[in-house]
Amino acid sequence: MDTKQTILHLARSLGFQRTVVASLTPMRRSLARYEEWIDKGYAGEMNYLKRDPKARHSPALLFPEARSAIIVSVSYYTPLPPDPGLYFGRVASYAVGLDYHAVLRKKIRELKTALETELGQPLLGKAYTDDVPLQERSLAARHGLGFAGRNTLIIGPKLMGSFNFIGELLTDLPLDADEPYVGTCGKCFRCGVQCPTDAILPEGQLNSNLCISYLTIENKGAIPIELRPKVGQWLFGCDVCQEVCPYNQRPPETPWPEFQPESGVGHYIDLLSLLEIKDEEEFLTRFRHTALRRPKRRGLLRNALVVLGNRLREQKAMGSRPDHVIERIEQYRDSESDPMLREHAEWAMAQYSARAAS
């Protein structure tokens, strides 16, 4: 086998489901589109995305010794179990297991070690995944890992869909770059039509200010009152735009145990149990090694209160009397010192006591 075939073979043996090689030349077309997205204010309060867009689209700056990038992807999809009950919140599929950053970097380093053994020579290389200033989805689309769908995600070929993590090994190996994969959403816009907050735009851009994933993870402040009912059951992130995509009719299940629900928090979390978390230390102990650390205690409890409010509204419409839940939220409100969380608790209780509050 030549070097490229060796890379593909080793990547498959580690569980990566698709591998391509990318050049490190600047991504000029992507840069123009990205700057337009920033100028429209669609990045919300994610100021780290606004810093030095040119560098974000110049992969060679990450690792000057590199000659090429090996881009890999692996599915994180696991089947959704039945809804366990009224007062549970749902977790986006990518976060049900262990935090992908550590898992993926470890696997990519294993790929580098295996490649060094197979080639019989040391390699310079660094592993990355979604944690450095690199527009990796644009790089992946430019070299055929998949195509950029209207939901802004990379959609793999042969119904691999979009439930995939992406990572890179920048290396000093000189490799021939792969060509783009030709794929299209055609006239389909199910992702935008079904998005609860209309965050996805027809031209394939995402208004982060409206996105449930942004609101529940990256957003540090209050969730706007008018958007709270639209959050529905989503405690952390959102999968709607992927679930309705025709390319995700039969997504491949993850090959790695680290991304199985039993390795992490699972698809659903008991909302009332979250109200018992008293401080950041207790929060970090419970969610250590998972993506749910990202919004911190304050953000996750804010989300839990919004979902509880939405659940209470459902109960009122059905004529049920969940007095124990309202009492528990009231107890939480009285013990919480954070004004924002107290306001969200008040809002949650109001969803049952006054329909007009929604």
N, C-alpha and C positions, 0 to 999 in steps of 0.2 A: 504494500500500500504506500502511496505517496503521503506526504505530511498532512495534507488536507483530509484525506480519507482516514488517516490515523486519528485525527482530531474528532471526526464524526463518529467513528467507532467507539472511542473512549468516552465521548459525551453520552452516547446511547447506553453504554455499560453502566454509567453512573445514574441513569434515570432521566437525563435531559431528553425531551421529546422532539426538540428541533434545535439545530445549530447552523449558524451562518457565519461567514467572515466579512468584516467591514473594513473599509479604508478609514483613515483618520483625517481626511480632508474636510475643511469646514463645510457646514450644512447651510448654504446661503439661502436657498429657497425656504427652508424651514425657519431660518432666522427672521426673514421678512414677515412671515405669517405670525410668528411668536411675538414680535414687537407690536404688531397690530393688535393682537390679543391683550397684551399688557396695556397698550394705550387706551383700549376700550374699558379698562378697569375690571376685566373679567378675572384677574388673579385674586381679587378680594384683598384680604389683609396678609396674604402670603408674601411678605416683602422679600424673602430670600429668593423668590422666583424672579423678582424684578432687578436683582443685582447683576450687572454685566451680562446681558443676553448674548453678546458675541462670544464670550468665553464658554457659555453653556452650549454653544453650537460649534465649538472647536475642540473635538475630542483629544487632539494631540496635546493640548495644554495640560490635561490631567496627568499624563505620564510621558514626559518628553523622550524617554528612551524607547518608547513603543513604536512599532512599525505597522501594526495592524491590531484589530480587535476581534476576538472570538465572542460572538453573541449567542447566548443559550436561553432556552425557555423551558419551563416545566409547569404542568397543570397543578393548580391548588384546589380544584373542584372536588367536593364530596357531596353526596346526595343529601338533600334537605329532609330531616326527619319530621314527623307530625308536630304541629304546634302543641307545646306541652300545657298551655293554659293561658288564662286571661292576663295574668300579670307578669308576663315574660317579655323581654325585649329581644329583638333579632340582631344578630351580628353578621356583617358582610362576610361572604365566603372566604375572602383572602385572609381573614383574621381569626378563623375558628381554631386554628392550630397554633404552633409556635411562631414567633416573630420571624418573618421570612428573611429579614436582613441578615441575621446571623446564620441561619440555615443555608441560604443561597451562597453567601460568601464562602462558607466552609466547603460546600460542594464544588465551587469553582476552583478553590485552592487545591482540592483533591484532583480535579481535572489537570491543573498545572503540574502537580507532582507526577501523575500518571503519564503525562505527555513527556516530561523530562526523562522518566524511566524508559519509555518506549523509544525515544529518540537518542538516548544515551548522552545527553548533554544538559547542562543547567540552562535555565531560561530566566530572563528578566520578565516579570509580569506582576500585575496587580488586579485584584478582583473587586468589582463594583456591582452594586445593585440599588438604584433609586435613593442613594444617600450622598451623592456628590453632584456638583453643578454640571450635569450632562443631560441633554435632551435625548434620552436613550430611546424613546419611542420613535422619534424621527430617524435616528440612526438605524434602528431595527427595520423600519419601513423602507429605508433607502437600500437596504441590502437583503431584502427578501425573507425576513423572519415571518412576515405577514403583511397585511395592508392596514392603513389607518382607517378605521370605520368612522361613521358619523358620530358614534358615541365617544370618539377620541381615543379608543383603545385599539391595540394591535390585534387583528383577527387573523388567526393562522389558517393555512390551507387545509383542504380535505376535512372540513368541519372540525378542525382543532379548536375553533372558537376563540374566545377572549379571556377565559378563566385561566390565565397563564402569568406567571412571574417571568420577568426578564432580567438577565444579568450579563455582565461583560468581563472578559479577561483581556486586558490590554497587555500585549506581549511584544517582545523584540523580534519575534519571528516574522519574516517578510512573506506574506501570504496574498494570493490573488483574491480580490474582493468579489462577493456574490452580487448578482444583479437583483433589482427589485422583483417582488412577486406581484403579478398582475391580479388584483382582486377588486371588487366593487360592491357597494351597498345597493347599486342600481337606484331604483326609485323608492326603496324602502326607507321609512323614517319612523319605524315603530319605537325606537329608543326615545326619540323626541316626543312623540305623541303620548307615550305611556309614562314619561318622566313626571312624577307627582308635582314637581315645582316648575316645570317648563325650563329647566336649566340648559337643555341641549338645543342648540340652534341649527337650523337646516343646513347651514354651510359647514357643519362639522366642527363647530366651536362650542366650548362649555363655559357658561357663565357661573363661575365658582360661587359667587354670592348667593346663588339660588340652590346650589347642589347640596343634597342631603349629606353626602360624604363630607363635603367641606364644613357644613353647618355643625356636624356632630363630632368632627375630628380636629380640623385646623382652626376653626373659629374659636376664639378665646373668650368672647363675650356672650351676651344673651342671644338666644335664638329669637329672631323677629316674631312677634306675636302672630302676624298673618301667615307665617310659614309653619308654625307649630302643628296645626292639625294635619298638614301635608306630610310631616315626618312619619306619621303613622306608627308602625311598630319598630322602626329602625332605631336601635340603641346606638349602634356604631357602624357608620358607613351605610351603603345602599347597593343593591344588586339589580334594581329594576331594569336598567338599560341593558344589562347582560341577559337577564332572564327572558326578555321578550325578543331578543335577537334571533333571527332564523338560523344563524351560524352556530348557535348554542343549543340546538335541539338535542344533541347527544354528546355533550362535552366529555372528553376523556377524564377519568378519575385520576387524582394525584397518585403517583407511584411511591411517594415518600411518606413514611409513618409520621414524620414531624408535622405534616399538615392535616392529619386526621383529627377529628373533633376531640377524641379522647386524649390527645397530646396537649390540648390547650383549653380554651374556654367553651368550645362547642358553638352550635348555631343559635342557641337561646340562653338567656341569663335571667334569673329570678330578680325582678326589679326591686322588690321589697328588701331583699338581702343587701342590695347596694346601699340602701339608706342606713344600714348598720355600720358602714365604714366610717370611722371617726376621724381619721387623719391620713396624711399622705403616706406615712410609713406602712400603715395597714393596707392601704390601697396598693402600694408597690409590692408588698408581700403576696397579695392575692393574685396580681396580674403580672408578676415577674416573668420575663421571657415571652411575653405575648405583645401583640400590637396595641392592645387596649391601654397600655401605659401612655400612649400618645396624648390624649386629651387631659390626662391627670385626673385626680379625684374630682376636682371642681367641674371639669367638662363632662365626665361620665355621669355624675349625679345630676347635672343639668339635663342631660339627655334622658336619663331614667325618669325624671319628673315630667318631661314632655310626653314620653310614651305612656306613663301612668295616666296623665290627663286625657290622652286620646282613648285609652282603654276605659276610663270612667265615663267618657261621653258615650261610648258604645253601650255600656251597662245602663246608662240612663235611658237611652233609646229603646232598650229591651225591657225596661221596667224592673230591672234588678236593683237590689239595695246592698251595695258593697260597703257597708258602714265600717267594717274593720280596716279596709284599705284607706278610706278617708281619714279615719282616726290615726292610722300609722303615719300618713303624710303630714297630718297636723302636728303630731309629736315630733316628727323630724323638723318641720318648720320652726317650732318653738325652741329646738335645741341647736339650730344652725345659726352661726354668726354671720355668714356671708350674705350680704343683701341681695345679690343676684340669685342665689339659690333659694332664698326665702321667697322672692318674687315668683320664681318658677313653681315653687310648692303651692303658693296661693293660686296661681293660674291653674295648676293641675286640679286642685279641689273645686275650683269654680266651674270646671267642665261638667261636674255632676250637679252642682247646686244651681247653676244658671246657664242654660244653653246659649244664651246671648253672649256669654263671655268668650266663646270660641270665635 
